Amino acid sequence: MIPFNVPPCVGDEIEYVKQAIDSHKICGDGAFTKQCNAWMEERFGAQKVLLTTSGTTALDMAMLLCGLEPGDEVILPSYTFSSTATAAVLAGAKLVFVDIRPDTMNIDETKIEAAITDRTKVIIVMHYAGVACEMDTILDIAHRHNLMVVEDAAQGVMSTYKGKALGTIGDFGCYSFHETKNYSMGEGGALVINNPAYNERAEILREKGTNRAKFFRGQVDKYTWVDFGDSYLPSELNAAYLWAQLLHADEINDNRMATWNAYRAAFAPLAQAGKVELQTIPEDCVHNAHMFYLKCKDLEERTALIRYLKDNGILAVFHYIPLHSAPAGRKFGRFDGEDRYTTRESERLVRLPLYYGMTEEDRNRVIDCVFAFYAQ
Ligand SMILES: *Cc1c(COP(=O)(O)O)cnc(C)c1O
């Protein structure tokens, strides 16, 4: 069976995990966590990065830091993972879903302004497949209406928009290091803070509502409970695993990109023949080969393709059920405007196996199998 995903492992993870154990420091914010934060700050040009226990809790932190009040509204795409939305619900917001663009499956920036009301406080964008949303337009709308922008960059680590790392463009950026993402620590994530005014509040929120981070820097002589908070620090064991991956970040990226490019070249004739559609990478965007997907004619054809691949030992998957049509989406939000693409395009999309270390032989088997399906 060719799996859909294999968690990345470069080989030296175990050595760093052992170092964490030997240092007798396995709780949060030890040497490995600090190294990971500093690496991302440097590499992505971010003023502050904090590792978290997941991409979801990074989003929770971002939404809580936005300071929403009951009845406030948050604009987001319906075509996204539940975490994007549930973080806003946790912070007390009402969800306002808008349609996506069919070419990138990202939020349609031209539909945002019509969804703004006097209760709107935040726009959450999700960079699908590590391909950036149209951020210049979105930031312009946010500035004109005095809104905050949170980037769900869970899939966008190492991607850029006009040369800027995804996650560093809005007020906050959120990364995921789940095992299904390009870089992993099992479960984990990171919050990118782009406005230094939020640094201190973020540290307090992450450290159970205490000013412990300040205490460790010697800025206060005792630490105490100063505001509401939660626990968002990952263990050093997880951070040590991630550290090994960050040191090999370019190698992982190149390896995934080679598979992505090979898929792309192989499927070009199928796209030219009008059998499938391929994803669009806008000119300003450098992506990270997080995902390779095809779009079939319709839901029926997609179901048949996934079944055909499975019968031939290949696991391909689809997502997402649009949030506005899910039970919780109906409870916590509304769709603004017309659902022209969200439902229709999500029903046609199929993701092919793509992971660090995928062999050429397996990749070719996937390609041959898709061609065999369309030759029937
Ligand atoms: C993976 C993912 C998340 C959640 O990340 P976790 O680390 O699994 O909590 C959030 N948003 C998007 C778009 C994702 O792909």
The ligand as a Tripos MOL2 file, in Angstrom:
@<TRIPOS>MOLECULE
LIG
   15    15     1     0     0
SMALL
NO_CHARGES

@<TRIPOS>ATOM
      1 C1         -3.2360   21.1970   10.2120 C.3       1 LIG1
      2 C2         -4.0450   22.4180   10.2030 C.ar      1 LIG1
      3 C3         -4.4380   23.0650   11.3850 C.ar      1 LIG1
      4 C4         -4.2660   22.4800   12.7420 C.3       1 LIG1
      5 O1         -3.0010   22.1560   13.1220 O.3       1 LIG1
      6 P1         -2.7640   21.1180   14.3240 P.3       1 LIG1
      7 O2         -1.3150   21.2540   14.5900 O.co2     1 LIG1
      8 O3         -3.1700   19.7590   13.8290 O.co2     1 LIG1
      9 O4         -3.6060   21.5620   15.4770 O.co2     1 LIG1
     10 C5         -5.1200   24.2630   11.2840 C.ar      1 LIG1
     11 N1         -5.4170   24.7950   10.1000 N.ar      1 LIG1
     12 C6         -5.0840   24.1950    8.9480 C.ar      1 LIG1
     13 C7         -5.4260   24.8530    7.6660 C.3       1 LIG1
     14 C8         -4.4010   22.9800    8.9550 C.ar      1 LIG1
     15 O5         -4.0850   22.4000    7.7980 O.3       1 LIG1
@<TRIPOS>BOND
     1     1     2 1
     2     2     3 ar
     3     2    14 ar
     4     3     4 1
     5     3    10 ar
     6     4     5 1
     7     5     6 1
     8     6     7 2
     9     6     8 1
    10     6     9 1
    11    10    11 ar
    12    11    12 ar
    13    12    13 1
    14    12    14 ar
    15    14    15 1
@<TRIPOS>SUBSTRUCTURE
     1 LIG1         1 GROUP 0 **** ****
